[in-house]
Amino acid sequence: MKGSGSIGKMVMILIMVPTIVAILILTGCGSKQDDVPIPAESVIYLRLENMNANWDQLKQRETIAKCMQWQLWKEPFMQDLLKPVNEMKQDFRDNTGLPLNETTIMSMLGRRVDIAVVPTDRLPAVILVTNLGHKSTPMKQMSKALESLDGDRTTRSEYLNHDIIAVRTQPQDADDSDVPEHILYTFHRDDLIVSTDRELLQSSIALLENDSETLMDQPEFTAMMDAVNCSGFIAFVRPGAIADTVGSINGSPDSSGNLHSEWIGMGAELTPTGIRMASVMKPSGLPENVFDSLYPDDKAIHQAARWLSSQSIMGIACGVDTAALVDHEREILGSVQIPDGGSVWSMLTNTLQNTTGMDIPAELAAWGGDGVFFGMNTIRMALFVPVPDCSLGITVSDPAAARDFMNRVVTRIIEAYEPAIQTTAEVILPGNHSYRYFPVAMIEDLQPGYVLIDNMLIIGTSASSVTENIMAFTGDRVRLLDAPAFSTIIDPGQDGIMACKAIDPTQLAQAGRRIVDSLSLLIVAADHKPSVYYEILDTIAMITACGGHIRHDDRLILSDGVIEFI
């Protein structure tokens, strides 16, 4: 059994269990904040809160309402993709007599649902907890649904004064080891607890009866909750534990050593203007003060961000020390072994050496500075091929060494691609800066090249892309991160900032329209309608801003971002 198959089973179970549970619980109110019997050893945990209320709010927003009205959902190719969903909905109706629609799904999720994946000696098991209320309408509806089940499919047992009902999920003569043989459930006060594994269900009952520690009591979980600080959706993952679980199944339990993260947490919640998303990661195996060495000066990110123009589709600015980053990656990738006995780092450096004739990481470490930016200004069409108009900026500590490096790169490219590329051309940009580029036959707007301005090396796909950077830096163009749409969601002045990012959905939609315009004949030839894509792009344009930042704090890596829409 391969590792990828084991991971696939985990994902399959996460999808399958709520579906089977939906057959058992027609409505629900979510579980209580306390006494949720999620085992401490869970490797994946998901929480959904206030789904019904959140969905009602989202439907009132123009952007979401437009998404729900897309003609895309009625297209034949989309109907083919949705066929499994439609079959599941029919199975639900056959088993319960009720439609599986927005009403039943949202009422099932209710105020809160907790789902976790827990390692076992066999297939990884799932546990789900939701609150029903014994005397509630949901309880009456569930009882009615259970009464409709074939008596041969259900068996009863008892554990610590809890009745456990097992519902067979496949015929008795079936032998599908990838699917749990039973779904089991019990009640605890007002909670319904469902699992794919009897021992896991019994251990969850014991957690309630013995008042033992759950996942929510673990220090890493509380640290994640404090850092993410979201309500609505929460996810908690232990990558190393997942790798160990997969490794145990495959007979190689030491597979987690190279993942370099103890745990990862994610969250999302509605805001008055959109959706806030946050994530946090606890790296493992990092040296002390690694972030202080990688990001020694918060001013570096300001310097890099000043080159990003408001005319850009997207921009990312990072304040990272190049030499420290190379050393750090050499240490990490040097410890990751590959089948031939070498390391990922040696494979990377050997490949670069054979391709370019230069030790690129060592070169960067020698002259690189402490700031980087990347911007995408637009997307051009070149012979029916969309070509992003991008620029990459790297601050330099030694301009002469950087210029010598780029001269050698140009020489190497000409040698490798002659006679297609025989020489370079130059164009003067604003500020009397010389942009050296490679002319591309028949594609006038594609001009890959570079310019060195003071202590900033900018590599671009065209002279116009680099011109946008120059105009932003000199103040002749509004900077992307200072534009009104982003000023409230990106804070490059906060302590510990590693990177900030921004996307302009209006510019993205305009670029998308140009692509669809150019490819409309091909789209029609593929039996698709261009109007479907225009409809999606019009919806993207209704998003007013998308951005956020990444920072470090107390050996944690945190990301916070917002999507704002009307």
C-alpha positions in Angstrom: 0.0 0.0 0.0 1.5 3.3 -1.0 1.6 6.5 1.2 -0.4 8.5 -1.3 -3.1 5.9 -1.1 -3.2 6.1 2.7 -3.5 9.9 2.6 -6.2 9.5 0.0 -8.1 7.2 2.3 -8.0 9.9 5.1 -9.4 12.4 2.7 -12.1 10.0 1.5 -13.1 9.2 5.0 -13.4 12.9 5.8 -15.7 13.4 2.9 -17.7 10.1 3.4 -18.4 10.3 7.1 -20.4 13.6 7.1 -22.3 12.2 4.1 -23.2 9.0 6.0 -24.0 11.0 9.1 -26.3 13.2 7.0 -28.4 10.1 6.4 -28.7 9.7 10.2 -29.1 13.3 11.4 -31.5 15.5 9.4 -31.0 18.6 11.5 -28.7 19.7 14.3 -27.6 22.6 16.4 -23.8 22.0 16.7 -21.9 20.8 19.8 -21.3 22.7 22.9 -18.1 24.6 23.5 -17.2 22.3 26.4 -17.1 18.6 26.8 -16.3 17.8 23.1 -14.7 14.4 23.3 -12.0 14.8 20.6 -9.0 12.6 21.5 -5.7 14.4 22.2 -3.9 12.2 19.6 -6.0 13.5 16.7 -3.9 14.3 13.6 -6.6 16.3 11.8 -9.3 18.4 13.4 -12.0 20.5 11.8 -14.6 22.8 13.4 -17.6 24.5 11.7 -19.5 27.1 13.7 -22.7 29.1 12.9 -22.8 27.7 9.4 -26.5 28.4 9.0 -26.3 32.0 10.1 -23.0 32.6 8.2 -24.5 31.2 5.0 -27.6 33.4 5.4 -25.3 36.4 5.7 -23.2 35.4 2.7 -26.2 34.9 0.5 -27.1 38.6 1.1 -23.9 39.8 -0.4 -24.1 40.7 -4.1 -20.8 38.9 -5.0 -22.0 35.6 -3.5 -25.5 35.9 -5.0 -24.0 36.4 -8.4 -21.8 33.3 -8.0 -24.9 31.3 -7.2 -26.6 32.5 -10.4 -23.7 31.6 -12.8 -24.7 29.9 -16.0 -21.6 27.8 -15.4 -23.6 25.5 -13.1 -26.0 24.6 -16.0 -23.3 23.8 -18.6 -23.1 20.1 -19.7 -19.5 19.7 -18.7 -20.2 21.1 -15.2 -23.2 18.8 -14.9 -20.9 15.8 -15.6 -18.6 17.0 -12.9 -21.5 17.3 -10.4 -22.9 13.8 -11.3 -21.5 12.2 -8.1 -23.0 14.9 -6.0 -26.4 14.4 -7.7 -26.1 10.6 -7.1 -25.4 11.2 -3.4 -28.4 13.5 -3.1 -30.6 10.8 -4.6 -29.2 8.2 -2.2 -30.0 10.6 0.7 -33.6 10.9 -0.5 -33.9 7.1 -0.9 -32.7 6.5 2.6 -34.5 9.3 4.4 -37.4 10.4 2.2 -36.1 14.0 2.4 -34.1 16.0 -0.2 -30.4 16.7 0.5 -30.5 20.5 -0.1 -29.4 23.7 1.5 -32.0 23.4 4.2 -31.1 19.9 5.4 -27.3 20.5 5.1 -27.3 23.8 7.0 -29.6 22.5 9.7 -27.4 19.4 10.0 -24.3 21.6 10.5 -26.2 24.0 12.8 -24.2 26.0 15.3 -21.2 23.8 15.6 -19.8 20.5 14.3 -16.5 18.9 15.3 -14.7 16.3 13.1 -11.4 14.6 13.8 -9.2 12.0 12.2 -7.5 9.7 14.7 -4.8 7.0 14.0 -5.7 3.4 14.7 -4.0 0.1 14.1 -6.2 -0.2 11.0 -7.7 2.4 8.8 -7.4 5.9 10.3 -10.8 6.6 12.0 -13.1 9.6 12.1 -15.1 11.0 15.0 -17.9 13.6 14.6 -19.7 15.4 17.4 -22.8 17.5 17.0 -25.5 18.7 19.4 -29.1 17.6 18.9 -31.0 17.9 22.2 -33.0 14.8 23.1 -36.4 16.5 23.2 -35.8 18.6 20.1 -37.3 18.4 16.6 -34.0 17.2 15.2 -34.1 14.2 17.6 -37.6 13.3 16.5 -36.6 13.5 12.8 -33.5 11.4 13.4 -35.5 8.8 15.2 -38.0 8.6 12.3 -35.1 8.2 9.9 -33.6 5.4 11.9 -36.9 3.6 12.0 -36.9 3.5 8.2 -33.6 1.7 8.1 -33.6 -2.1 7.5 -33.4 -3.9 10.9 -30.7 -6.2 9.6 -28.4 -3.2 9.1 -28.4 -2.0 12.7 -27.0 -3.7 15.9 -26.9 -2.4 19.5 -24.4 -2.7 22.3 -23.6 -0.8 25.5 -20.5 0.8 26.9 -20.2 2.8 30.2 -24.0 3.2 30.3 -24.1 4.5 26.7 -26.2 2.7 24.0 -24.1 2.3 20.9 -25.9 1.7 17.6 -23.9 0.3 14.7 -25.2 0.8 11.1 -23.7 -1.4 8.4 -22.3 0.6 5.5 -21.9 -2.2 3.0 -23.4 -5.7 2.3 -22.2 -8.5 4.6 -20.5 -10.3 1.7 -18.6 -7.1 0.6 -14.9 -7.0 1.2 -13.9 -3.3 0.7 -11.1 -2.7 3.2 -11.0 1.0 2.2 -14.5 1.6 3.6 -15.5 1.3 7.2 -17.7 -1.7 7.8 -20.0 0.2 10.2 -20.8 3.7 11.2 -21.4 3.8 15.0 -23.2 6.5 17.1 -24.3 7.2 20.6 -25.8 10.0 22.7 -24.2 11.9 25.6 -26.7 14.3 27.1 -27.6 16.5 24.2 -24.6 15.5 22.0 -24.7 13.0 19.1 -21.3 11.3 18.7 -20.5 9.4 15.5 -17.5 7.4 14.6 -16.1 4.9 12.0 -14.4 2.9 14.7 -15.8 1.2 17.7 -12.7 1.5 19.9 -12.5 5.2 19.0 -16.1 5.8 20.0 -15.6 4.0 23.2 -12.5 6.0 24.1 -14.5 9.2 23.3 -17.2 8.0 25.8 -14.4 7.4 28.3 -13.1 10.9 27.8 -16.5 12.2 28.9 -17.0 9.9 31.8 -13.4 10.2 33.2 -13.0 14.0 32.5 -9.7 13.3 30.8 -7.8 15.7 28.6 -9.0 16.2 25.1 -7.3 17.8 22.0 -8.7 21.2 23.2 -6.6 20.8 26.4 -3.3 20.4 24.6 -0.8 23.4 24.7 -0.3 23.4 21.0 -4.0 23.6 20.3 -4.6 26.5 22.7 -1.6 28.3 21.2 -3.1 27.8 17.7 -6.5 29.1 18.8 -4.9 32.2 20.4 -2.8 32.9 17.2 -5.6 32.3 14.7 -8.4 33.9 16.7 -11.2 33.1 14.3 -14.7 31.9 14.7 -16.6 30.1 11.9 -14.0 27.6 10.6 -11.0 26.1 12.4 -8.6 23.4 11.2 -5.7 21.9 13.1 -3.2 19.5 11.5 -0.2 17.6 12.7 1.9 16.9 9.6 4.5 14.8 11.4 1.9 12.6 13.0 0.1 12.1 9.7 3.4 11.1 8.1 4.1 8.7 11.0 0.6 7.2 10.6 1.1 6.7 6.9 4.6 5.4 7.5 3.3 2.8 10.0 0.8 1.5 7.5 3.6 1.3 4.9 6.2 -0.1 7.2 8.3 3.0 7.4 7.3 4.9 10.5 10.2 7.4 10.4 8.8 9.4 7.4 8.1 12.6 9.4 11.6 13.8 10.0 11.8 16.1 7.0 8.5 17.9 7.3 9.8 20.7 9.5 6.5 21.6 11.1 5.0 20.4 14.3 1.5 21.6 13.7 -0.5 23.9 11.4 -3.6 25.8 12.2 -6.1 27.7 10.0 -9.2 29.7 10.5 -11.7 31.9 8.7 -14.6 34.1 9.7 -17.0 36.6 8.3 -16.3 40.4 8.7 -18.6 43.3 7.9 -16.8 43.7 4.5 -15.7 40.2 3.6 -13.9 37.2 4.9 -10.9 37.1 7.2 -8.5 34.2 7.0 -5.6 33.3 9.3 -3.1 30.6 9.6 -0.2 29.6 12.0 2.6 27.1 11.8 4.9 25.9 14.4 8.2 25.0 12.6 10.4 22.2 14.0 14.1 21.7 13.9 14.9 25.4 13.5 17.9 26.9 15.1 17.5 29.6 17.8 16.9 33.1 16.6 16.5 31.9 13.1 13.8 34.5 12.3 15.9 37.4 13.7 18.8 36.4 11.3 16.5 36.0 8.3 14.5 39.2 8.9 16.8 41.5 10.9 15.3 44.8 9.8 11.6 45.6 9.5 12.5 48.5 7.2 13.6 46.1 4.5 10.0 45.2 3.6 9.1 48.9 3.3 11.9 49.4 0.9 10.9 46.4 -1.3 7.1 47.4 -1.2 7.9 50.9 -2.4 8.6 49.5 -5.9 5.2 47.9 -6.4 2.8 50.0 -8.5 -1.0 50.3 -8.1 -1.3 49.3 -11.7 -0.2 45.8 -10.8 -2.5 42.8 -10.7 -0.6 41.5 -7.7 2.5 42.2 -5.6 4.5 40.5 -2.9 7.2 42.2 -0.8 9.5 40.4 1.5 12.2 41.6 3.8 14.6 38.6 3.9 18.4 38.6 4.2 19.6 36.8 1.1 22.8 35.4 2.6 21.0 34.1 5.7 18.3 32.6 3.6 20.8 30.7 1.5 22.5 29.4 4.6 19.2 28.4 6.1 18.0 26.6 3.0 21.4 24.8 2.7 21.0 23.5 6.3 17.4 22.4 5.8 17.6 21.0 2.3 21.0 19.5 3.0 19.3 17.2 5.7 16.6 16.0 3.3 17.9 12.9 1.6 17.0 11.6 -1.9 17.1 8.0 -3.1 20.6 8.2 -4.7 22.1 9.0 -1.3 22.6 12.7 -1.8 20.5 15.6 -0.4 18.0 17.9 -2.0 20.4 20.7 -1.7 23.2 18.9 -3.5 20.8 17.9 -6.3 19.7 21.5 -6.6 23.1 23.0 -6.7 24.4 20.4 -9.1 21.5 21.0 -11.4 22.1 24.7 -11.4 25.8 24.3 -11.9 25.4 22.0 -14.9 22.7 24.3 -16.4 24.3 27.7 -15.8 27.9 27.0 -15.1 27.6 29.0 -11.9 26.9 28.4 -8.2 23.8 30.5 -8.1 23.1 30.2 -4.3 26.7 31.2 -3.5 26.5 34.1 -6.0 23.3 35.4 -4.4 24.7 35.1 -0.9 27.7 37.2 -2.0 25.9 40.2 -3.3 22.3 39.9 -2.2 20.7 42.4 0.1 17.7 42.2 2.6 14.6 42.9 0.5 12.8 41.2 -2.4 9.6 42.1 -4.3 7.6 40.4 -7.1 4.9 42.1 -9.1 2.6 41.1 -12.0 1.5 44.2 -13.9 -0.7 42.6 -16.5 -1.1 39.6 -18.8 -0.3 40.0 -22.4 -1.4 37.8 -25.3 1.4 36.5 -27.5 0.3 34.3 -30.4 -2.7 33.1 -28.5 -0.5 32.4 -25.4 -1.1 34.4 -22.2 2.2 35.8 -21.0 2.3 37.4 -17.6 4.1 40.8 -17.5 6.2 40.4 -14.3 9.1 41.9 -12.4 11.3 40.5 -9.7 13.4 42.9 -7.6 16.3 41.9 -5.3 18.2 44.4 -3.2 22.0 44.2 -3.5 24.8 44.8 -1.1 27.5 44.9 -3.8 26.2 46.5 -7.0 29.5 45.8 -8.9 29.3 42.1 -8.0 25.6 42.0 -9.0 26.3 43.6 -12.4 29.2 41.2 -13.0 26.8 38.3 -12.2 24.2 39.5 -14.6 26.7 40.0 -17.4 27.8 36.4 -17.0 24.2 35.2 -17.0 23.6 37.1 -20.2 26.7 35.6 -21.8 25.7 32.1 -20.7 22.2 32.5 -22.2 23.5 33.7 -25.5 25.9 30.7 -25.6 23.2 28.2 -24.8 20.5 29.5 -27.2 22.6 30.8 -30.2 21.6 31.4 -33.0 18.0 32.0 -31.7 19.5 34.6 -29.3 22.6 36.4 -30.7 22.7 39.7 -28.8 20.9 42.0 -26.4 19.3 45.4 -26.8 19.0 48.3 -24.5 16.2 50.9 -23.8 16.4 53.9 -21.6 13.8 54.0 -18.8 12.6 56.9 -16.7 15.4 58.3 -14.6 17.9 57.6 -17.4 18.3 53.9 -16.4 19.4 51.4 -19.0 17.3 48.3 -19.3 19.2 45.5 -21.1 17.0 42.8 -22.6 16.8 39.9 -25.1 14.7 40.8 -28.2 12.1 38.0 -28.9 11.3 37.6 -32.6 7.7 38.3 -33.6 6.7 39.2 -30.0 7.5 42.8 -29.6 6.1 43.3 -26.1 8.1 40.4 -24.6 11.5 41.8 -23.6 13.1 39.7 -20.8 15.9 41.7 -19.3 17.2 43.5 -16.2 18.2 46.9 -14.8 20.3 47.8 -11.8 19.1 50.9 -10.1 21.3 52.0 -7.1 21.0 49.0 -4.8 18.0 47.3 -6.5 18.4 44.7 -9.3 15.1 44.3 -11.2 14.5 41.4 -13.6 11.5 41.9 -15.8 9.6 40.4 -18.7 9.4 43.8 -20.5 10.6 47.3 -20.2 7.1 48.5 -19.4 6.8 46.2 -16.4 10.0 47.6 -14.9 8.9 51.2 -15.8 5.9 50.7 -13.5 8.3 49.7 -10.7 10.4 52.8 -11.2 7.3 55.1 -11.3 6.1 53.6 -8.0 9.4 54.1 -6.4 9.8 57.7 -7.5 6.2 58.5 -6.4 4.9 59.1 -9.9 2.6 56.1 -9.5 0.5 55.2 -6.4 2.2 52.2 -4.7 0.1 49.1 -4.6 0.3 48.7 -0.8 -0.7 52.4 -0.3 -3.7 52.2 -2.6 -7.0 52.8 -0.7 -8.3 49.3 -1.4 -5.3 47.8 0.6 -4.4 50.4 3.2 -6.8 48.8 5.7 -5.9 45.2 5.2 -2.1 45.3 5.0 0.1 46.6 7.7 3.8 46.4 6.7 4.6 48.5 9.8 3.7 45.7 12.3 6.6 44.1 14.2 8.0 40.8 12.9 6.6 41.2 9.3 8.2 38.7 6.9 6.1 39.5 3.8 3.0 41.3 2.6 0.9 40.5 -0.4 -1.9 42.1 -2.4 -4.1 41.3 -5.4 -6.2 43.8 -7.3 -9.2 41.8 -8.5 -10.3 44.5 -10.9 -7.0 44.4 -12.8 -7.1 40.6 -12.7 -10.6 40.6 -14.2 -9.5 43.0 -16.9 -6.6 40.8 -17.8 -8.8 37.8 -17.9 -11.2 39.5 -20.3 -8.3 40.2 -22.7 -7.5 36.5 -22.6 -11.0 35.4 -23.3 -11.3 37.9 -26.1 -8.2 36.5 -27.7 -9.2 32.9 -27.2 -13.0 33.2 -27.9 -12.8 31.2 -31.2 -10.9 28.4 -29.5 -13.4 28.4 -26.6 -16.3 28.1 -29.0 -14.5 25.4 -30.9 -14.3 23.5 -27.6 -18.1 23.7 -27.3 -17.9 26.2 -24.4 -19.5 29.6 -24.2 -17.3 32.7 -23.7 -20.2 34.3 -21.9 -19.7 31.8 -19.0 -16.1 33.0 -18.5 -17.1 36.7 -18.8 -19.7 36.1 -16.1 -17.0 34.7 -13.7 -14.7 37.6 -14.5 -17.4 40.1 -13.8 -17.9 38.5 -10.4 -14.1 38.7 -9.6 -14.3 42.4 -10.4 -16.8 42.7 -7.6 -14.1 41.8 -5.1 -12.7 45.1 -3.9 -9.4 43.9 -2.4 -7.5 40.8 -1.4 -4.3 40.9 0.6 -2.6 40.2 3.9 0.8 39.7 5.6 3.0 37.0 7.0 4.9 37.6 10.3 6.8 35.7 12.9 6.2 35.8 16.6 7.7 33.6 19.4 8.9 30.9 16.9 5.6 30.8 15.1 4.8 31.8 11.5 1.5 33.6 11.2 -0.5 34.7 8.2 -3.4 37.1 8.3 -5.4 38.1 5.2 -8.7 39.5 4.1 -10.9 39.2 1.0 -13.3 42.2 0.7 -16.3 42.2 -1.6 -19.6 43.9 -2.0 
